[in-house]
Amino acid sequence: MLLNKELKALKKKVKAVLAEVHYKCAYAIPFYYKHNFRISAFRRDYFGEGHDAIILKLVLK
């Protein structure tokens, strides 16, 4: 509910929202998919050496 509320408020200010998820927390991806985020990138060593990130993006309409 909190995420939906924040996304609704952000619609007035930004065009897209990014979520950065540690690759070991990939179980969080279905949560973001439920809220219409989609994988947009993968960044090596984003959280430090050997700690890669999965970047999810939501385009706000």
C-alpha distance matrix in Angstrom:
0.0 3.8 5.5 5.2 6.2 8.7 10.0 10.7 12.6 14.3 15.7 18.2 19.5 19.6 20.4 18.9 16.6 18.0 16.7 19.5 19.7 22.7 24.6 24.7 20.9 21.1 19.1 16.0 17.0 15.8 12.1 12.8 14.9 12.2 10.6 14.2 15.5 19.1 21.6 23.8 26.0 27.2 28.7 31.3 31.5 28.4 27.5 31.2 34.1 33.1 29.4 28.2 24.9 23.1 21.7 19.0 18.7 16.5 18.6 16.9 18.8
3.8 0.0 3.8 5.5 5.1 6.2 8.6 9.9 10.8 12.3 14.5 16.6 17.4 17.6 19.0 17.4 14.9 16.2 14.9 17.7 18.2 21.3 23.7 23.9 20.1 20.8 19.4 15.8 17.1 16.7 13.0 13.0 15.8 13.9 11.7 15.1 15.5 19.2 21.3 23.1 24.9 26.1 27.0 29.6 29.5 26.2 25.2 28.9 32.0 31.4 27.6 26.6 23.3 22.0 20.4 18.1 17.7 15.9 18.1 16.4 18.7
5.5 3.8 0.0 3.8 5.4 5.1 6.1 8.5 9.9 10.4 12.3 15.1 15.5 15.1 16.0 14.0 11.4 12.7 11.6 14.7 15.5 18.8 21.0 21.7 18.1 18.3 17.3 13.6 14.2 14.1 10.6 9.8 12.6 11.2 8.5 11.7 11.8 15.5 17.7 19.3 21.3 22.7 23.9 26.6 26.8 23.6 23.0 26.7 29.7 29.0 25.3 23.9 20.4 18.8 16.9 14.4 14.0 12.2 14.5 13.2 15.9
5.2 5.5 3.8 0.0 3.8 5.5 5.1 6.1 8.7 9.8 10.7 13.6 14.9 14.8 15.4 14.0 12.3 14.3 14.0 17.4 18.3 21.9 23.8 24.6 21.0 20.7 19.5 16.0 16.0 15.3 12.0 11.0 12.9 10.9 7.9 10.9 12.1 15.9 18.7 20.3 22.8 24.6 26.2 29.2 29.7 26.5 26.2 30.0 32.9 32.1 28.4 26.7 23.1 21.0 18.9 15.9 14.8 12.1 13.7 11.8 13.7
6.2 5.1 5.4 3.8 0.0 3.8 5.5 5.2 6.4 8.8 10.3 12.2 13.7 14.4 15.9 15.1 13.6 16.0 15.9 19.2 20.5 24.0 26.3 27.1 23.5 23.6 22.5 18.9 19.3 18.8 15.4 14.4 16.5 14.7 11.6 14.3 15.3 19.1 21.7 22.9 25.2 27.1 28.2 31.2 31.4 28.0 27.5 31.3 34.4 34.0 30.2 28.8 25.2 23.5 21.2 18.5 17.1 14.5 15.6 13.1 14.9
8.7 6.2 5.1 5.5 3.8 0.0 3.8 5.4 5.1 6.1 8.7 10.7 11.1 11.6 13.5 12.5 10.6 13.0 13.2 16.5 18.3 21.7 24.3 25.4 22.0 22.3 21.8 18.0 18.3 18.6 15.3 13.7 16.2 15.2 11.8 14.1 14.1 17.7 19.9 20.7 22.8 24.6 25.4 28.4 28.5 24.9 24.6 28.3 31.5 31.4 27.7 26.2 22.6 21.3 18.7 16.4 14.9 12.7 13.9 11.7 14.2
10.0 8.6 6.1 5.1 5.5 3.8 0.0 3.8 5.4 5.0 6.3 9.3 10.0 9.6 10.6 9.6 8.3 11.2 12.0 15.7 17.7 21.3 23.5 25.0 21.7 21.4 21.1 17.4 16.9 17.1 14.2 12.0 13.9 13.2 9.5 11.0 11.2 14.8 17.4 18.1 20.6 22.8 24.0 27.2 27.9 24.3 24.6 28.3 31.3 31.0 27.3 25.4 21.7 19.8 17.0 14.2 12.2 9.4 10.3 8.1 10.6
10.7 9.9 8.5 6.1 5.2 5.4 3.8 0.0 3.8 5.5 5.4 7.7 9.8 10.5 11.6 11.7 11.4 14.6 15.8 19.5 21.4 25.1 27.2 28.7 25.3 24.9 24.4 20.7 20.2 19.9 17.0 15.1 16.5 15.3 11.7 13.1 14.1 17.6 20.5 21.1 23.8 26.3 27.6 30.9 31.6 28.0 28.3 32.0 35.0 34.8 31.1 29.2 25.4 23.4 20.5 17.6 15.3 12.1 12.0 8.8 10.1
12.6 10.8 9.9 8.7 6.4 5.1 5.4 3.8 0.0 3.8 5.5 6.1 7.6 9.4 11.6 12.2 11.8 15.1 16.4 19.9 22.2 25.7 28.2 29.7 26.5 26.5 26.3 22.5 22.2 22.5 19.4 17.4 19.3 18.4 14.7 16.1 16.4 19.9 22.3 22.5 24.9 27.2 28.0 31.2 31.6 27.9 28.0 31.6 34.8 35.0 31.3 29.6 26.0 24.5 21.4 19.0 16.6 13.9 13.7 10.6 12.1
14.3 12.3 10.4 9.8 8.8 6.1 5.0 5.5 3.8 0.0 3.8 5.3 5.2 5.9 8.3 8.7 8.4 11.9 13.8 17.3 20.0 23.5 26.0 27.9 24.9 24.7 25.0 21.2 20.6 21.4 18.7 16.0 18.0 17.8 14.0 14.7 14.4 17.5 19.7 19.4 21.6 24.1 24.8 28.1 28.6 24.9 25.4 29.0 32.1 32.3 28.8 26.9 23.2 21.8 18.5 16.3 13.7 11.2 10.9 8.2 10.5
15.7 14.5 12.3 10.7 10.3 8.7 6.3 5.4 5.5 3.8 0.0 3.8 5.5 5.8 6.8 8.3 9.4 13.2 15.5 19.2 21.8 25.5 27.6 29.7 26.7 26.0 26.3 22.7 21.5 21.9 19.6 16.7 17.9 17.6 13.9 13.9 14.2 17.1 19.7 19.3 22.1 24.9 26.0 29.6 30.5 26.9 27.8 31.4 34.3 34.3 30.9 28.6 24.9 22.9 19.5 16.9 13.8 10.7 9.3 5.8 7.0
18.2 16.6 15.1 13.6 12.2 10.7 9.3 7.7 6.1 5.3 3.8 0.0 3.8 6.3 8.4 10.8 12.2 15.9 18.4 21.9 24.8 28.4 30.6 32.8 29.8 29.4 29.7 26.1 25.1 25.6 23.1 20.4 21.7 21.4 17.6 17.7 17.8 20.7 23.1 22.4 24.9 27.7 28.5 32.0 32.8 29.1 29.9 33.4 36.4 36.8 33.4 31.3 27.6 26.0 22.5 20.1 17.0 14.2 12.4 9.1 9.5
19.5 17.4 15.5 14.9 13.7 11.1 10.0 9.8 7.6 5.2 5.5 3.8 0.0 3.8 7.1 9.4 10.6 14.1 16.8 19.9 23.1 26.5 29.0 31.3 28.6 28.4 29.1 25.5 24.5 25.6 23.3 20.2 21.9 22.2 18.4 18.3 17.7 20.2 22.1 21.0 23.0 25.7 26.1 29.5 30.1 26.4 27.3 30.6 33.7 34.3 31.1 29.0 25.5 24.2 20.7 18.9 15.8 13.7 12.2 9.8 11.1
19.6 17.6 15.1 14.8 14.4 11.6 9.6 10.5 9.4 5.9 5.8 6.3 3.8 0.0 3.8 5.8 7.5 11.0 14.1 17.2 20.5 23.9 26.1 28.6 26.2 25.7 26.8 23.2 21.9 23.3 21.3 18.0 19.4 20.2 16.5 15.9 14.9 17.0 18.6 17.3 19.4 22.2 22.8 26.3 27.1 23.5 24.8 28.1 31.0 31.5 28.3 26.0 22.5 21.0 17.4 15.6 12.4 10.7 9.0 7.5 9.6
20.4 19.0 16.0 15.4 15.9 13.5 10.6 11.6 11.6 8.3 6.8 8.4 7.1 3.8 0.0 3.8 7.2 10.5 13.9 17.0 20.2 23.7 25.4 28.2 25.8 24.8 26.0 22.7 20.8 22.0 20.6 17.0 17.8 18.9 15.4 14.0 13.0 14.7 16.5 15.0 17.5 20.7 21.8 25.5 26.8 23.4 25.1 28.4 31.0 31.1 28.1 25.4 21.9 19.9 16.2 14.1 10.5 8.6 6.0 5.2 7.2
18.9 17.4 14.0 14.0 15.1 12.5 9.6 11.7 12.2 8.7 8.3 10.8 9.4 5.8 3.8 0.0 3.8 6.8 10.3 13.4 16.4 20.0 21.6 24.4 22.1 21.0 22.3 19.1 17.2 18.7 17.4 13.7 14.7 16.2 12.9 11.5 9.8 11.4 13.0 11.7 14.2 17.3 18.5 22.1 23.5 20.2 21.8 25.2 27.7 27.6 24.5 21.8 18.2 16.2 12.5 10.4 6.9 5.5 4.3 5.3 8.6
16.6 14.9 11.4 12.3 13.6 10.6 8.3 11.4 11.8 8.4 9.4 12.2 10.6 7.5 7.2 3.8 0.0 3.8 6.8 10.2 13.2 16.8 18.8 21.3 18.8 18.2 19.4 16.0 14.6 16.4 14.7 11.2 13.0 14.6 11.4 10.8 8.5 10.6 11.8 11.2 13.2 15.7 16.7 20.2 21.2 17.7 18.9 22.4 25.1 25.0 21.7 19.3 15.6 13.8 10.3 8.3 5.7 5.2 6.5 7.5 11.3
18.0 16.2 12.7 14.3 16.0 13.0 11.2 14.6 15.1 11.9 13.2 15.9 14.1 11.0 10.5 6.8 3.8 0.0 3.8 6.6 9.8 13.2 15.2 17.9 15.8 15.2 16.9 13.8 12.4 14.9 13.7 10.3 12.3 14.6 12.1 11.5 8.2 9.4 9.5 8.9 10.2 12.2 13.0 16.5 17.5 14.1 15.3 18.9 21.4 21.2 18.0 15.4 11.8 10.2 6.7 5.6 4.5 6.5 8.9 10.8 14.5
16.7 14.9 11.6 14.0 15.9 13.2 12.0 15.8 16.4 13.8 15.5 18.4 16.8 14.1 13.9 10.3 6.8 3.8 0.0 3.8 6.4 10.0 12.2 14.5 12.2 11.9 13.6 10.3 9.6 12.5 11.2 8.2 11.0 13.2 11.4 11.6 8.2 9.5 9.2 9.8 10.5 11.5 12.3 15.3 16.0 12.7 13.3 17.0 19.6 19.1 15.6 13.4 9.7 8.2 5.8 5.1 6.4 8.4 11.7 13.4 17.1
19.5 17.7 14.7 17.4 19.2 16.5 15.7 19.5 19.9 17.3 19.2 21.9 19.9 17.2 17.0 13.4 10.2 6.6 3.8 0.0 3.8 6.8 9.3 11.8 10.1 10.4 12.8 10.3 10.0 13.5 12.8 10.4 13.1 15.7 14.5 14.6 11.1 11.4 9.8 10.3 9.5 9.3 9.5 12.0 12.4 9.2 9.6 13.3 15.9 15.3 11.8 9.8 6.2 5.9 4.7 6.4 8.9 11.7 14.9 17.0 20.7
19.7 18.2 15.5 18.3 20.5 18.3 17.7 21.4 22.2 20.0 21.8 24.8 23.1 20.5 20.2 16.4 13.2 9.8 6.4 3.8 0.0 3.8 6.2 8.2 6.3 6.9 9.4 7.5 7.8 11.5 11.3 9.9 12.5 15.0 14.7 15.2 11.9 12.0 10.1 11.7 10.7 9.6 10.1 11.9 12.2 9.9 9.5 13.1 15.2 13.9 10.2 8.5 5.4 5.2 6.3 7.8 11.2 13.8 17.3 19.4 23.0
22.7 21.3 18.8 21.9 24.0 21.7 21.3 25.1 25.7 23.5 25.5 28.4 26.5 23.9 23.7 20.0 16.8 13.2 10.0 6.8 3.8 0.0 3.8 5.4 5.3 6.9 9.9 9.2 10.1 13.8 14.0 13.3 15.6 18.1 18.2 18.7 15.5 15.1 12.7 14.0 12.2 9.9 9.7 10.2 9.9 8.5 7.4 10.4 12.1 10.5 6.9 6.1 4.6 6.3 8.8 11.1 14.6 17.5 20.9 23.2 26.8
24.6 23.7 21.0 23.8 26.3 24.3 23.5 27.2 28.2 26.0 27.6 30.6 29.0 26.1 25.4 21.6 18.8 15.2 12.2 9.3 6.2 3.8 0.0 3.8 5.3 5.3 8.9 9.6 9.7 13.2 14.4 14.0 15.4 18.3 19.0 19.1 16.0 14.8 12.0 13.7 11.7 9.0 9.6 9.7 10.3 10.1 9.8 12.0 12.7 10.0 7.2 5.7 5.4 6.0 9.6 11.8 15.5 18.5 22.0 24.6 27.9
24.7 23.9 21.7 24.6 27.1 25.4 25.0 28.7 29.7 27.9 29.7 32.8 31.3 28.6 28.2 24.4 21.3 17.9 14.5 11.8 8.2 5.4 3.8 0.0 3.8 5.5 7.9 9.4 10.8 13.7 14.7 15.2 16.9 19.2 20.3 21.0 18.2 17.5 15.1 17.2 15.5 12.8 13.2 12.8 12.6 12.7 11.4 13.2 13.7 10.9 8.4 8.5 8.8 9.6 13.0 14.7 18.4 21.1 24.7 27.0 30.4
20.9 20.1 18.1 21.0 23.5 22.0 21.7 25.3 26.5 24.9 26.7 29.8 28.6 26.2 25.8 22.1 18.8 15.8 12.2 10.1 6.3 5.3 5.3 3.8 0.0 3.8 5.3 5.8 8.0 10.8 11.2 11.9 14.0 15.9 17.0 18.1 15.6 15.5 13.8 16.3 15.3 13.4 14.2 14.7 14.7 13.7 12.4 15.0 16.3 14.0 10.9 10.5 9.3 9.3 11.9 12.8 16.4 18.6 22.3 24.3 27.7
21.1 20.8 18.3 20.7 23.6 22.3 21.4 24.9 26.5 24.7 26.0 29.4 28.4 25.7 24.8 21.0 18.2 15.2 11.9 10.4 6.9 6.9 5.3 5.5 3.8 0.0 3.8 5.2 5.5 8.3 9.9 10.4 11.5 13.9 15.4 15.9 13.5 12.8 11.1 14.0 13.4 11.9 13.7 14.6 15.5 14.7 14.3 16.9 17.9 15.2 12.4 10.9 9.3 7.9 10.7 11.1 14.8 17.0 20.6 22.9 26.1
19.1 19.4 17.3 19.5 22.5 21.8 21.1 24.4 26.3 25.0 26.3 29.7 29.1 26.8 26.0 22.3 19.4 16.9 13.6 12.8 9.4 9.9 8.9 7.9 5.3 3.8 0.0 3.8 5.5 6.6 8.0 9.9 10.9 12.4 14.4 15.6 14.0 14.0 13.2 16.6 16.6 15.5 17.4 18.4 19.1 18.1 17.3 20.1 21.2 18.5 15.7 14.6 12.9 11.4 13.5 13.1 16.4 17.9 21.6 23.5 26.4
16.0 15.8 13.6 16.0 18.9 18.0 17.4 20.7 22.5 21.2 22.7 26.1 25.5 23.2 22.7 19.1 16.0 13.8 10.3 10.3 7.5 9.2 9.6 9.4 5.8 5.2 3.8 0.0 3.8 5.6 5.4 6.7 8.9 10.2 11.5 13.1 11.3 12.1 11.9 15.0 15.5 14.9 16.7 18.3 18.9 17.1 16.3 19.6 21.3 19.2 15.9 14.6 12.1 10.4 11.6 10.7 13.7 14.9 18.7 20.2 23.3
17.0 17.1 14.2 16.0 19.3 18.3 16.9 20.2 22.2 20.6 21.5 25.1 24.5 21.9 20.8 17.2 14.6 12.4 9.6 10.0 7.8 10.1 9.7 10.8 8.0 5.5 5.5 3.8 0.0 3.8 5.3 5.2 6.1 8.6 10.0 10.5 8.6 8.7 8.5 12.0 12.9 12.9 15.4 17.5 18.8 17.0 17.1 20.4 21.8 19.6 16.5 14.4 11.6 8.8 9.7 8.2 11.2 12.5 16.2 18.2 21.1
15.8 16.7 14.1 15.3 18.8 18.6 17.1 19.9 22.5 21.4 21.9 25.6 25.6 23.3 22.0 18.7 16.4 14.9 12.5 13.5 11.5 13.8 13.2 13.7 10.8 8.3 6.6 5.6 3.8 0.0 3.8 5.4 4.9 6.1 8.7 9.6 9.2 9.7 10.7 14.4 15.9 16.4 19.1 21.2 22.6 20.9 20.9 24.1 25.6 23.2 20.1 18.1 15.4 12.5 13.1 10.9 13.1 13.5 17.0 18.6 21.1
12.1 13.0 10.6 12.0 15.4 15.3 14.2 17.0 19.4 18.7 19.6 23.1 23.3 21.3 20.6 17.4 14.7 13.7 11.2 12.8 11.3 14.0 14.4 14.7 11.2 9.9 8.0 5.4 5.3 3.8 0.0 3.8 5.5 5.2 6.8 9.1 8.9 10.8 12.2 15.5 17.2 17.8 20.0 22.3 23.2 21.0 20.7 24.2 26.1 24.2 20.8 19.0 16.0 13.5 13.5 11.1 12.8 12.7 16.2 17.1 19.8
12.8 13.0 9.8 11.0 14.4 13.7 12.0 15.1 17.4 16.0 16.7 20.4 20.2 18.0 17.0 13.7 11.2 10.3 8.2 10.4 9.9 13.3 14.0 15.2 11.9 10.4 9.9 6.7 5.2 5.4 3.8 0.0 3.8 5.3 5.1 6.5 5.3 7.6 9.3 12.3 14.3 15.4 17.7 20.4 21.6 19.1 19.3 22.9 25.0 23.4 19.9 17.7 14.3 11.5 10.6 7.7 9.1 9.0 12.6 13.8 16.7
14.9 15.8 12.6 12.9 16.5 16.2 13.9 16.5 19.3 18.0 17.9 21.7 21.9 19.4 17.8 14.7 13.0 12.3 11.0 13.1 12.5 15.6 15.4 16.9 14.0 11.5 10.9 8.9 6.1 4.9 5.5 3.8 0.0 3.8 5.2 4.9 5.0 6.2 8.7 11.9 14.5 16.0 18.9 21.7 23.4 21.2 21.9 25.3 27.0 25.0 21.9 19.3 16.1 12.7 12.0 8.7 9.7 9.3 12.5 14.1 16.3
12.2 13.9 11.2 10.9 14.7 15.2 13.2 15.3 18.4 17.8 17.6 21.4 22.2 20.2 18.9 16.2 14.6 14.6 13.2 15.7 15.0 18.1 18.3 19.2 15.9 13.9 12.4 10.2 8.6 6.1 5.2 5.3 3.8 0.0 3.8 5.5 7.4 9.6 12.4 15.5 18.1 19.6 22.4 25.1 26.6 24.3 24.5 28.1 29.9 28.1 24.8 22.5 19.2 16.1 15.3 12.0 12.5 11.1 13.9 14.6 16.5
10.6 11.7 8.5 7.9 11.6 11.8 9.5 11.7 14.7 14.0 13.9 17.6 18.4 16.5 15.4 12.9 11.4 12.1 11.4 14.5 14.7 18.2 19.0 20.3 17.0 15.4 14.4 11.5 10.0 8.7 6.8 5.1 5.2 3.8 0.0 3.8 5.8 9.1 12.2 14.7 17.5 19.4 21.8 24.9 26.2 23.5 23.8 27.5 29.7 28.3 24.8 22.5 19.0 16.0 14.4 10.8 10.4 8.3 11.0 11.1 13.3
14.2 15.1 11.7 10.9 14.3 14.1 11.0 13.1 16.1 14.7 13.9 17.7 18.3 15.9 14.0 11.5 10.8 11.5 11.6 14.6 15.2 18.7 19.1 21.0 18.1 15.9 15.6 13.1 10.5 9.6 9.1 6.5 4.9 5.5 3.8 0.0 3.8 6.4 10.1 12.2 15.5 17.9 20.6 23.9 25.7 23.1 24.1 27.7 29.6 28.1 24.9 22.1 18.6 15.3 13.3 9.5 8.5 6.3 8.6 9.7 11.6
15.5 15.5 11.8 12.1 15.3 14.1 11.2 14.1 16.4 14.4 14.2 17.8 17.7 14.9 13.0 9.8 8.5 8.2 8.2 11.1 11.9 15.5 16.0 18.2 15.6 13.5 14.0 11.3 8.6 9.2 8.9 5.3 5.0 7.4 5.8 3.8 0.0 3.8 6.9 8.9 11.9 14.3 16.9 20.2 22.0 19.4 20.5 24.0 26.0 24.6 21.4 18.6 14.9 11.7 9.5 5.7 5.1 4.4 7.8 9.9 12.7
19.1 19.2 15.5 15.9 19.1 17.7 14.8 17.6 19.9 17.5 17.1 20.7 20.2 17.0 14.7 11.4 10.6 9.4 9.5 11.4 12.0 15.1 14.8 17.5 15.5 12.8 14.0 12.1 8.7 9.7 10.8 7.6 6.2 9.6 9.1 6.4 3.8 0.0 3.8 6.2 9.4 11.9 15.0 18.3 20.6 18.4 20.1 23.3 24.8 23.2 20.4 17.1 13.8 10.2 8.4 5.1 5.4 6.5 9.2 12.2 14.7
21.6 21.3 17.7 18.7 21.7 19.9 17.4 20.5 22.3 19.7 19.7 23.1 22.1 18.6 16.5 13.0 11.8 9.5 9.2 9.8 10.1 12.7 12.0 15.1 13.8 11.1 13.2 11.9 8.5 10.7 12.2 9.3 8.7 12.4 12.2 10.1 6.9 3.8 0.0 3.8 6.0 8.2 11.5 14.7 17.2 15.4 17.3 20.3 21.5 19.8 17.2 13.8 10.7 7.0 5.8 4.2 6.3 9.0 11.7 15.0 17.7
23.8 23.1 19.3 20.3 22.9 20.7 18.1 21.1 22.5 19.4 19.3 22.4 21.0 17.3 15.0 11.7 11.2 8.9 9.8 10.3 11.7 14.0 13.7 17.2 16.3 14.0 16.6 15.0 12.0 14.4 15.5 12.3 11.9 15.5 14.7 12.2 8.9 6.2 3.8 0.0 3.8 7.3 10.2 13.8 16.5 14.6 17.1 19.9 21.0 19.9 17.5 13.9 11.0 7.9 5.7 5.3 5.9 9.2 11.0 14.6 17.3
26.0 24.9 21.3 22.8 25.2 22.8 20.6 23.8 24.9 21.6 22.1 24.9 23.0 19.4 17.5 14.2 13.2 10.2 10.5 9.5 10.7 12.2 11.7 15.5 15.3 13.4 16.6 15.5 12.9 15.9 17.2 14.3 14.5 18.1 17.5 15.5 11.9 9.4 6.0 3.8 0.0 3.8 6.6 10.0 13.0 11.4 14.3 16.7 17.6 16.5 14.5 10.8 8.4 6.1 5.0 7.0 8.7 12.3 14.3 17.8 20.7
27.2 26.1 22.7 24.6 27.1 24.6 22.8 26.3 27.2 24.1 24.9 27.7 25.7 22.2 20.7 17.3 15.7 12.2 11.5 9.3 9.6 9.9 9.0 12.8 13.4 11.9 15.5 14.9 12.9 16.4 17.8 15.4 16.0 19.6 19.4 17.9 14.3 11.9 8.2 7.3 3.8 0.0 3.8 6.7 9.8 8.9 11.8 13.8 14.2 12.9 11.1 7.3 5.7 4.7 5.9 8.9 11.6 15.3 17.6 21.0 24.1
28.7 27.0 23.9 26.2 28.2 25.4 24.0 27.6 28.0 24.8 26.0 28.5 26.1 22.8 21.8 18.5 16.7 13.0 12.3 9.5 10.1 9.7 9.6 13.2 14.2 13.7 17.4 16.7 15.4 19.1 20.0 17.7 18.9 22.4 21.8 20.6 16.9 15.0 11.5 10.2 6.6 3.8 0.0 3.8 6.5 5.7 9.0 10.6 11.1 10.6 9.0 5.7 5.1 6.5 7.5 11.2 13.6 17.4 19.6 22.8 26.0
31.3 29.6 26.6 29.2 31.2 28.4 27.2 30.9 31.2 28.1 29.6 32.0 29.5 26.3 25.5 22.1 20.2 16.5 15.3 12.0 11.9 10.2 9.7 12.8 14.7 14.6 18.4 18.3 17.5 21.2 22.3 20.4 21.7 25.1 24.9 23.9 20.2 18.3 14.7 13.8 10.0 6.7 3.8 0.0 3.8 5.4 8.3 8.6 8.0 7.3 6.9 4.5 6.5 9.0 10.9 14.6 17.2 21.0 23.4 26.4 29.8
31.5 29.5 26.8 29.7 31.4 28.5 27.9 31.6 31.6 28.6 30.5 32.8 30.1 27.1 26.8 23.5 21.2 17.5 16.0 12.4 12.2 9.9 10.3 12.6 14.7 15.5 19.1 18.9 18.8 22.6 23.2 21.6 23.4 26.6 26.2 25.7 22.0 20.6 17.2 16.5 13.0 9.8 6.5 3.8 0.0 3.8 5.5 4.8 4.7 5.3 4.9 4.7 7.4 10.8 12.6 16.4 19.1 22.7 25.2 28.0 31.5
28.4 26.2 23.6 26.5 28.0 24.9 24.3 28.0 27.9 24.9 26.9 29.1 26.4 23.5 23.4 20.2 17.7 14.1 12.7 9.2 9.9 8.5 10.1 12.7 13.7 14.7 18.1 17.1 17.0 20.9 21.0 19.1 21.2 24.3 23.5 23.1 19.4 18.4 15.4 14.6 11.4 8.9 5.7 5.4 3.8 0.0 3.8 5.5 7.5 8.4 6.2 5.3 5.7 9.1 10.1 13.8 16.2 19.7 22.2 24.7 28.3
27.5 25.2 23.0 26.2 27.5 24.6 24.6 28.3 28.0 25.4 27.8 29.9 27.3 24.8 25.1 21.8 18.9 15.3 13.3 9.6 9.5 7.4 9.8 11.4 12.4 14.3 17.3 16.3 17.1 20.9 20.7 19.3 21.9 24.5 23.8 24.1 20.5 20.1 17.3 17.1 14.3 11.8 9.0 8.3 5.5 3.8 0.0 3.8 7.0 7.9 5.1 6.2 7.0 10.6 12.0 15.3 17.9 21.1 23.9 26.1 29.9
31.2 28.9 26.7 30.0 31.3 28.3 28.3 32.0 31.6 29.0 31.4 33.4 30.6 28.1 28.4 25.2 22.4 18.9 17.0 13.3 13.1 10.4 12.0 13.2 15.0 16.9 20.1 19.6 20.4 24.1 24.2 22.9 25.3 28.1 27.5 27.7 24.0 23.3 20.3 19.9 16.7 13.8 10.6 8.6 4.8 5.5 3.8 0.0 3.8 6.2 5.3 7.6 9.7 13.5 15.2 18.7 21.3 24.6 27.3 29.7 33.4
34.1 32.0 29.7 32.9 34.4 31.5 31.3 35.0 34.8 32.1 34.3 36.4 33.7 31.0 31.0 27.7 25.1 21.4 19.6 15.9 15.2 12.1 12.7 13.7 16.3 17.9 21.2 21.3 21.8 25.6 26.1 25.0 27.0 29.9 29.7 29.6 26.0 24.8 21.5 21.0 17.6 14.2 11.1 8.0 4.7 7.5 7.0 3.8 0.0 3.8 5.5 7.9 11.1 14.7 16.9 20.5 23.3 26.9 29.5 32.1 35.7
33.1 31.4 29.0 32.1 34.0 31.4 31.0 34.8 35.0 32.3 34.3 36.8 34.3 31.5 31.1 27.6 25.0 21.2 19.1 15.3 13.9 10.5 10.0 10.9 14.0 15.2 18.5 19.2 19.6 23.2 24.2 23.4 25.0 28.1 28.3 28.1 24.6 23.2 19.8 19.9 16.5 12.9 10.6 7.3 5.3 8.4 7.9 6.2 3.8 0.0 3.8 6.2 9.8 13.1 15.9 19.4 22.6 26.1 29.0 31.7 35.3
29.4 27.6 25.3 28.4 30.2 27.7 27.3 31.1 31.3 28.8 30.9 33.4 31.1 28.3 28.1 24.5 21.7 18.0 15.6 11.8 10.2 6.9 7.2 8.4 10.9 12.4 15.7 15.9 16.5 20.1 20.8 19.9 21.9 24.8 24.8 24.9 21.4 20.4 17.2 17.5 14.5 11.1 9.0 6.9 4.9 6.2 5.1 5.3 5.5 3.8 0.0 3.8 6.8 10.2 13.0 16.3 19.5 22.9 25.9 28.5 32.1
28.2 26.6 23.9 26.7 28.8 26.2 25.4 29.2 29.6 26.9 28.6 31.3 29.0 26.0 25.4 21.8 19.3 15.4 13.4 9.8 8.5 6.1 5.7 8.5 10.5 10.9 14.6 14.6 14.4 18.1 19.0 17.7 19.3 22.5 22.5 22.1 18.6 17.1 13.8 13.9 10.8 7.3 5.7 4.5 4.7 5.3 6.2 7.6 7.9 6.2 3.8 0.0 3.8 7.0 9.8 13.2 16.5 20.0 22.9 25.7 29.2
24.9 23.3 20.4 23.1 25.2 22.6 21.7 25.4 26.0 23.2 24.9 27.6 25.5 22.5 21.9 18.2 15.6 11.8 9.7 6.2 5.4 4.6 5.4 8.8 9.3 9.3 12.9 12.1 11.6 15.4 16.0 14.3 16.1 19.2 19.0 18.6 14.9 13.8 10.7 11.0 8.4 5.7 5.1 6.5 7.4 5.7 7.0 9.7 11.1 9.8 6.8 3.8 0.0 3.8 6.2 9.6 12.8 16.3 19.3 22.0 25.5
23.1 22.0 18.8 21.0 23.5 21.3 19.8 23.4 24.5 21.8 22.9 26.0 24.2 21.0 19.9 16.2 13.8 10.2 8.2 5.9 5.2 6.3 6.0 9.6 9.3 7.9 11.4 10.4 8.8 12.5 13.5 11.5 12.7 16.1 16.0 15.3 11.7 10.2 7.0 7.9 6.1 4.7 6.5 9.0 10.8 9.1 10.6 13.5 14.7 13.1 10.2 7.0 3.8 0.0 3.8 6.5 10.0 13.5 16.6 19.5 22.8
21.7 20.4 16.9 18.9 21.2 18.7 17.0 20.5 21.4 18.5 19.5 22.5 20.7 17.4 16.2 12.5 10.3 6.7 5.8 4.7 6.3 8.8 9.6 13.0 11.9 10.7 13.5 11.6 9.7 13.1 13.5 10.6 12.0 15.3 14.4 13.3 9.5 8.4 5.8 5.7 5.0 5.9 7.5 10.9 12.6 10.1 12.0 15.2 16.9 15.9 13.0 9.8 6.2 3.8 0.0 3.8 6.7 10.3 13.1 16.1 19.5
19.0 18.1 14.4 15.9 18.5 16.4 14.2 17.6 19.0 16.3 16.9 20.1 18.9 15.6 14.1 10.4 8.3 5.6 5.1 6.4 7.8 11.1 11.8 14.7 12.8 11.1 13.1 10.7 8.2 10.9 11.1 7.7 8.7 12.0 10.8 9.5 5.7 5.1 4.2 5.3 7.0 8.9 11.2 14.6 16.4 13.8 15.3 18.7 20.5 19.4 16.3 13.2 9.6 6.5 3.8 0.0 3.8 7.0 10.2 13.0 16.3
18.7 17.7 14.0 14.8 17.1 14.9 12.2 15.3 16.6 13.7 13.8 17.0 15.8 12.4 10.5 6.9 5.7 4.5 6.4 8.9 11.2 14.6 15.5 18.4 16.4 14.8 16.4 13.7 11.2 13.1 12.8 9.1 9.7 12.5 10.4 8.5 5.1 5.4 6.3 5.9 8.7 11.6 13.6 17.2 19.1 16.2 17.9 21.3 23.3 22.6 19.5 16.5 12.8 10.0 6.7 3.8 0.0 3.8 6.5 9.6 12.8
16.5 15.9 12.2 12.1 14.5 12.7 9.4 12.1 13.9 11.2 10.7 14.2 13.7 10.7 8.6 5.5 5.2 6.5 8.4 11.7 13.8 17.5 18.5 21.1 18.6 17.0 17.9 14.9 12.5 13.5 12.7 9.0 9.3 11.1 8.3 6.3 4.4 6.5 9.0 9.2 12.3 15.3 17.4 21.0 22.7 19.7 21.1 24.6 26.9 26.1 22.9 20.0 16.3 13.5 10.3 7.0 3.8 0.0 3.8 6.2 9.4
18.6 18.1 14.5 13.7 15.6 13.9 10.3 12.0 13.7 10.9 9.3 12.4 12.2 9.0 6.0 4.3 6.5 8.9 11.7 14.9 17.3 20.9 22.0 24.7 22.3 20.6 21.6 18.7 16.2 17.0 16.2 12.6 12.5 13.9 11.0 8.6 7.8 9.2 11.7 11.0 14.3 17.6 19.6 23.4 25.2 22.2 23.9 27.3 29.5 29.0 25.9 22.9 19.3 16.6 13.1 10.2 6.5 3.8 0.0 3.8 6.5
16.9 16.4 13.2 11.8 13.1 11.7 8.1 8.8 10.6 8.2 5.8 9.1 9.8 7.5 5.2 5.3 7.5 10.8 13.4 17.0 19.4 23.2 24.6 27.0 24.3 22.9 23.5 20.2 18.2 18.6 17.1 13.8 14.1 14.6 11.1 9.7 9.9 12.2 15.0 14.6 17.8 21.0 22.8 26.4 28.0 24.7 26.1 29.7 32.1 31.7 28.5 25.7 22.0 19.5 16.1 13.0 9.6 6.2 3.8 0.0 3.8
18.8 18.7 15.9 13.7 14.9 14.2 10.6 10.1 12.1 10.5 7.0 9.5 11.1 9.6 7.2 8.6 11.3 14.5 17.1 20.7 23.0 26.8 27.9 30.4 27.7 26.1 26.4 23.3 21.1 21.1 19.8 16.7 16.3 16.5 13.3 11.6 12.7 14.7 17.7 17.3 20.7 24.1 26.0 29.8 31.5 28.3 29.9 33.4 35.7 35.3 32.1 29.2 25.5 22.8 19.5 16.3 12.8 9.4 6.5 3.8 0.0
